Amino acid sequence: MYLHLGQNEIVPRRRIIGIFDLDKCSYEKRTRDYLAAAEKEGVVLDVSGGNLPRSFVVCDHPYHEQIVYLSQLSSAALRKRAESGRLE
């Protein structure tokens, strides 16, 4: 199964490590440090299409330890998509 993250970005569900609400998680220093380090490593992909990102999805990747997608969709919407098993 696959999960559509927005802006034509689709990832296999088996690669998803976690789906996080950007507003709630960005208050934590560890999360900010993690995202800053991921951006410095060049493994952050903004798939929000110019909109304000509302969530981020951490996935394993065959060429990197992890990759982080910034999505304009809420974490609740992504979770619902993942649980339904349909590409929306």
N, C-alpha and C positions, 0 to 999 in steps of 0.2 A: 504494500500500500504506500501511497504518497501523500504528502501534505503540501497544499498550495499556500505559500507565504504571502502572496501578492506580487503584482508587477511581473507576471510570467515566471516567477521563481518557484520551482517545485523540488522538494527533497524527499528521499525515501524515509518513511516513518522509522525504520530500524536505525537510522543514523541520528535521530533526535535524542539529545541528552537531556534537554530541558527547555521549557517555554516560560518566559519570565515577563512580568509586568514592568515596563521601564520606569514608570512613575514611582511605584512602590519600592523597587529594588535600588534605584539610583541614589536613594538617601544613605545607603550603607557604604561605608568607606571601602570595604572589600570588593563590593560590586563595581564601584567607580574605578578602583585600582585594576580590577580584572579587565574591564572594558578598555581602559587606557592602554594596558599592556597588549591586548588583542589588536587594538588600532595601530599601535606602534609596530607590531609584527606584521601588519597588513592583512589580517585575517577577518576583518570586519567588512561585511557587504551590506550596503544600504539599499534595501529593496522597497523602500517606502515611497518611491516615485516622487520625491520632492515634498511629500507631506511630512508632518511631524511624526517621528516614530513613536509608537505606543507600546511596543513589546520588542523583545529580542529572543532569538532562538539559537541555542548552542547545539551544534552538531559535530559528530566526529567526521573526519574527512580522510580520504586515502592519501593525500599529499601533505597534510598538516595535522598536528595533534587535534586541533579543534578549529571550527569556523563559526563565526557569529553573524547572524542575519538580523538586521534591524528592519522591522515590519511596521507598516501603518495600521495593521489590524491589531485589535486588542488581544491580550493573552487568552481571554475567555472565548473569543471567536475562533482563535487558532485551536484551542483545546476542543471546542465543539466540532470543528472540522476533522480533527485527528480522531475523535471518538466515533464520528459517523462513518469514517472510512471512505467517504466520497470526496472527489475533487470538486471544489466549489469555486 
